Amino acid sequence: MPILVNDRPVFVPDDARVSLLDLLRDRLELFGTKKGCNQGACGACTVLLDGERVLSCLTLAAQCEGRAVVTVEGLAADGALHPLQQAFIDHDGFQCGYCTPGQICSAIGMAAEAARGMPSVVTADLEATDILLDRDELRERMSGNLCRCGAHNGIIDAIGEVFRGPESAGGAPR
């Protein structure tokens, strides 16, 4: 059974040791997914697997058989950027851009987790079903994605705008 990568069926490599990251970059030439630390510590390789964020450097391609993978290239629709991609541009949520694809995929997965009521370590009410994604909550939930350039404020502003609305980005109280 193939892996569905950005809505395109791809066969699982014969070598069971091939990581999802290497499949995406080396075999499918989807270079948006970055190889950072290759040890699961930086988040640059984050993609969505059945809608949940995963580190593709730590995920074997064979584990994805029969599942759907979405990379940053698969987020745009009908020639239009995903709203989060546009927000990263609007809020200068990148400098070198190396971590940006992983940040964007991680943020989409993070928002889905929060929408399902999954608390983080800073969530005030662990039984809440409606979690407010304030700056502290966003920073905690995105802490597995590192930006070495220091674009964190723009990243948080972009994510906040898309998942809380424009009133929460930029000049909102911190």
C-alpha positions in Angstrom: 0.0 0.0 0.0 1.5 3.4 -0.9 2.1 6.5 1.2 0.0 9.5 0.1 2.5 12.4 0.0 0.8 15.7 -0.8 -2.1 13.8 -2.3 0.3 11.8 -4.6 0.7 8.0 -4.0 4.3 7.0 -3.4 5.6 3.5 -2.9 7.4 2.6 0.3 11.1 2.1 -0.3 12.4 -1.5 -0.3 15.0 -0.5 2.4 13.1 -0.4 5.7 15.8 1.8 7.2 14.9 4.8 5.0 13.6 7.7 7.0 10.6 9.7 6.0 12.9 12.7 5.7 15.3 11.0 3.3 12.3 9.7 1.2 10.9 13.2 0.9 14.2 15.0 0.2 16.4 12.5 -1.6 13.8 10.4 -3.5 10.8 12.8 -4.0 12.8 16.0 -4.3 10.6 17.8 -1.8 13.2 20.1 -0.5 10.9 22.2 1.8 11.4 19.7 4.6 14.8 20.5 6.0 17.4 18.2 7.5 18.6 20.1 10.6 20.0 18.0 13.5 18.8 14.7 12.1 18.3 13.7 15.7 14.8 15.0 16.5 16.0 18.0 18.5 15.4 21.0 16.2 12.0 20.5 14.5 13.2 21.6 11.0 12.0 18.3 9.5 8.4 18.5 10.9 5.7 17.3 8.6 2.1 16.3 9.1 1.3 12.6 9.2 -2.5 12.0 9.1 -2.8 15.6 10.3 -0.5 15.2 13.3 3.0 16.7 13.5 5.9 14.3 13.4 9.7 14.6 13.1 10.4 13.1 9.7 14.0 12.4 10.6 12.8 10.0 13.4 10.0 8.4 11.4 10.7 5.5 9.1 9.1 5.7 5.7 7.8 2.2 6.2 5.8 3.4 9.2 3.8 5.7 6.9 2.5 3.0 4.6 -1.2 3.6 3.9 -1.1 7.0 5.6 -1.1 10.6 4.4 1.9 12.9 4.6 1.7 16.6 4.0 4.8 18.7 3.6 5.0 22.5 3.3 4.7 22.1 -0.4 1.4 20.4 0.0 -0.2 23.2 2.1 -0.9 25.6 -0.8 -4.1 25.1 -2.7 -5.1 26.3 -6.1 -2.0 28.5 -6.4 -2.7 30.3 -3.2 -0.5 30.1 -0.1 -1.9 28.5 3.1 -3.0 31.4 5.4 -0.2 30.5 7.8 2.4 30.7 5.0 1.1 34.2 4.1 1.1 35.2 7.8 4.8 34.2 8.1 5.5 36.6 5.2 3.3 39.4 6.6 4.9 39.2 10.1 8.5 38.5 9.1 8.3 35.1 10.7 11.6 34.1 9.2 15.1 35.4 8.5 17.1 32.7 6.8 13.9 30.6 6.3 15.6 27.3 7.1 13.2 26.4 10.0 10.1 28.0 8.4 8.7 24.8 6.7 8.9 22.9 10.0 7.6 25.8 12.0 4.5 26.1 9.7 3.8 22.3 9.7 4.2 22.1 13.4 1.9 25.1 14.0 -0.8 23.5 12.0 -0.5 20.3 13.9 -0.3 22.2 17.2 -3.5 24.1 16.5 -5.3 20.8 15.8 -4.0 19.5 19.1 -5.3 22.5 21.0 -8.7 22.3 19.1 -9.0 18.7 20.4 -8.5 20.0 23.9 -5.0 18.6 24.5 -3.4 20.7 27.3 0.2 21.8 27.4 2.4 22.3 30.5 1.2 25.9 30.7 -2.5 25.3 30.1 -4.2 26.8 33.2 -7.2 24.5 33.1 -6.3 20.9 32.2 -9.9 20.0 31.7 -10.7 22.9 29.4 -12.1 22.0 26.0 -11.5 25.6 24.7 -7.8 26.4 25.0 -6.8 30.0 24.6 -3.7 30.1 22.4 -2.1 33.1 24.0 1.6 34.0 23.5 2.8 31.8 26.4 0.7 28.8 25.2 2.0 29.2 21.7 5.6 29.5 22.8 5.3 26.4 24.9 3.5 24.4 22.2 6.1 25.5 19.6 9.1 24.9 21.8 10.2 21.8 19.9 10.9 24.0 16.8 14.1 26.0 17.0 14.9 29.2 15.1 18.5 30.1 15.2 18.0 33.5 13.6 15.8 34.9 16.3 12.6 35.3 14.4 10.5 34.0 17.3 8.4 37.1 17.8 7.4 37.1 14.1 6.7 33.4 14.2 4.4 33.7 17.3 2.7 36.8 15.8 2.0 34.9 12.5 0.7 31.8 14.3 -1.4 33.9 16.7 -3.0 35.8 13.8 -4.1 32.7 12.0 -5.2 30.6 15.0 -6.6 33.4 17.2 -7.4 36.2 14.7 -5.6 39.4 13.6 -6.4 41.2 16.9 -4.0 38.9 18.7 -1.0 39.5 16.5 1.6 42.2 16.5 0.4 45.0 18.8 -1.6 42.7 21.1 -0.8 42.7 24.8 2.0 40.2 25.5 
